[in-house]
């Protein structure tokens, strides 16, 4: 029983704790973010080495190590983005009159460097790990990357709960790319694909012929994929999952300064303007739920 429960508990705990730590670090002043990223970069280098070292080992511990290393590498990518160091060539709000492909182009420009960096790291991991018997870290990175891109596209197309109070103040301009809608055409596809990946991982992990490595590794990846599907569901359902990270969220810091147009688009393309210190109060429906 432990061989099934431990990967589930470990994946959930690491997901919860790592997400909270990212919220905390992203809210630091710029100097603090720089030091945090410097330390995280050293950890990411160690994680890459660990990923390569564990690649030839099909033991249960190697599955945990590879999973943790893949998660760490993706965590580094998200830190560079949400700390504001690797974003895109456009670091200002979407114009109010932008619609359709023009709006999409502005959205791409807002995070282009981050997307290219994530793609480059994914390619490096693919080339480095594909020939190895232990590819758990690779699958971990790819699942997190794909679901992160999916979540961003859903926010762009429109969701019920944007949870933009968790966005750090130095990226407040990204709120202008979010839309409020009851549903969008991508969401069902995102949830379906994520659920299929989760089911495939669990089926592999629980197969009769699965060894300790396969059971642990694919339960870890499958649990993470399932959590990503849950995060997608939180974009539309009134689930108070945001309360899980209240300990890590302190709101905008004094002196961070106002951002240009921190509003959220409605389904018809209009914007709701709000100042940073009132952003949370203006969206009570997203404070206690996903």
N, C-alpha and C positions, 0 to 999 in steps of 0.2 A: 504493500500500500504506500509505503514511503517513497518508493521510486516514482510513483505517479503524483503524489501530493507535493513533494519537494520542488520539482520544476515549476509547478503552478504557483506556489507560494513565493518562490524566488523571483519569478518573472513579474508577478504583480507588485512585490515590494520594490524591486529595482525600478520599475516603471513609475511607481508613485513617488519614491524618494528622489530619483533623478529629476523628474519633472519639477518637483518642489524646489530642489536646489537650483535649477535653471531659472525659475521665477525669482528666487532670491538674488542670484548673481546678476541677472539682467537689470535689476532695479538699483544696482550700485552706481555711484558717480562714475564718470568716465575713467578716472584714474584707477578706481577699484576694478572696473571691468577690464582694463588693460592688464593689470596684474593677474586677475583671474584667468584671462585668456592665455597669458604666458604660461601659467602653471598647467592649464588644461592642454596646451599644445604639447608639453613634455609628456603628460599622461597619454595623449593620443599617439605619440610616437611609440611609447612603451606598449600601448594597446596593439598597434600595427605589428610590432615585433612579436607580441604574444599570440596574435592571430596566425602568424606564419609558423611559430614554434609549435602551436597546437594543431596545425593543419594535418600533420602526419599521424596523429594519435586518435584512435577511435574508442578511448575510454570515456566513462561517464563524466569524470572530472574535466577532461578535455572539451567536452560539449559545453559545460558551464563556462569554462575559460573562453572558448571561442565566442560564445553568445555575449559574454560580458565585454569582450574586446570589440565586437561589432557594434554593440550598443554604445560603447564609449566613443568610437569613431563617429557615429552619427550624432552623438551628443556634442562633439566638438563642432560639427557642421552647424548645428542649431545655435550653439553659443556664438559663433562668428556672425550669424545672421541677426539673431535677436539682441545681441549686444551692439549691433550697428556697425560692425567693422567690415563685413563682406555682405553687401546688400545688392545694389544695382546703380547704374549711372543716374537714375532719377531719384532724388531724395526729397521729394515734395509731393503734395497732395494731387490727386487726380483732378483735372479741370472739371468744373461743374457741367460744362456743355459737352463733355466727351461721352460718346455712346458707341455701342457696337465694337467693331474692330479697333477703332481709335482708343477706346477705353481699355481694351485688352492689351494693346500695344503699350500704353502707359503702365499697365499692371506688370507686364513682362519687364519693362525697363526698371521698375522699382525693385526687382529681385533677381535681375539677370546674372550678376556675378555669383550670387549664392547658388543659383540653379546650375551654372556651369561648374562651380567648385564641387557640388554634390555629384554631378555627372562624372567629373574627372576622377574623384575618389572612388566612385562606383566602378569605373572602368579599371582602375588600378587594382582594386580588390578582386574583380572578376578575373583579370589576367593572372594575378598572384595566387588565387585560391582555387581556381576551377579544376586544376589537375590533382588537388589534394583530396584525400578521403574524408576529411573533416571540413565541411563547408558551412557549418552552422553560423559562424560569424558573418559570412557573406550573405546568407539568407536573411539574417537579422537586419543587416544594413539595408538590403534591397526592400524588405517589407516596410521598414520605417520610412525609407525614402519615398516609396510609391504612395503610401497612405498619407504622408505629409503633403505631397503634391496634390493628392486628391482632396484633402481637407482645404487647402488654399484655393483650389478651383471652385469648390463648393461655396466657400465664403465669397468669392468673387461673383458667382452666379446668383447667390442669395440663399440665406438660411433664416430660420426663426430666431436662433440664439447666437449672436456673434461673439459674446463673451469678451468684448473688446476692452473691458477693464483690466484684463490680464496682459494686455499689450504694453510694453514699457513705453514711457513717455517720449523717449528719443525716436520711437518709431510710430508716434501718434498719427503721422500723415498716412500710414497704411490703412487707417480706418475709413478713409475716403473711398477705398476700393471695395469695401464690404457692402453687401446689400441685404435688406430685410425682405424675405419672401416666405410664403407658406411652403413652397416646394420648388425644386429645380430639377431639370431633366437628368443631371449627372448623378444625383444622390442615390437613386435606386441602383444604378450600375456600380457605384462605389461600394455600397453595402453588399451587393451580390458578389462582386469579385473578392472583396475582403472575406466574406463568409466562406466562399469556396476555398480560398487559400487556407483559412483556419481549419475547415473540415478536412482538407487534404493532409495537413500537418498532423492533426489528431488521428486520422485514419492510419497514417504511417507509424505514428508513435505507439498506437495501441494494437498494432498487428500482432498476431500470434508469434511470428518469426522475428519480431523486433528484439534486438539486443539492448543492453543498458545504455549504450551510446545513442542509438536511434530513439529509444523511448525518451531519454532526458532531452536530447537536442531538439527533437520535433515538438515535444510538449512545450519547451521554452519558446520556440518560434511561433507555434500555434497559439499559445496564450497571448503573446504580444500582438499577434494579428487580430485575435479576438478583442483585445483591449482597444486596438485602433478602430475596429468596427463600432465598439461602444462609444468611442469618442465622436465618431461620425453621427451616431444616433443622438448624441447629446446636442448636436447642432439644431435638432428639430424637436426633440422630446423634452418635456419639463422635468428633467432628472437633475436633482441638486448635487451632481457630482463635483461641481466646482468647490464645494465645501471641503473636499479632500485636501485642497491646497491653500486654505485660508491662512495657515500658519506661515506660508511663504509669500503672501501678498500684502504689501503695505501701501499700495496706491502710489500716485506720482509724488516725487520728492520736491520739497520747496526749492525754488531756484532753478528747476529744470527748464523753465520758460515755456511759453505757449507754443503750440505747433500750428502750422498753417493748415486750416480746415481739418479739424479732427472729427468731422461728421461721418455718419454712416448713410450710404445711399439707400433709398427705398426702392421698391420694385419698379417704380416709374422713372428712376434715375435721379430724383431730387435728393437733396442733402439735408440732414439735420445738423445744424451747427451747434457746438457746445464747447465750452472752455475746458481745459484738462482737469481743473480741480472740481468740475461738476460732472465729469464724464460718467462716473460710477452712479451718482445719484440720478442721472438722467435715464439710466437703463436698469431699473430695479428688477426687471424680469430676468436679467442675466447675472445678477449678483449671486444668487443662491442656487443657480442651476446651470447645467450645460446648455 
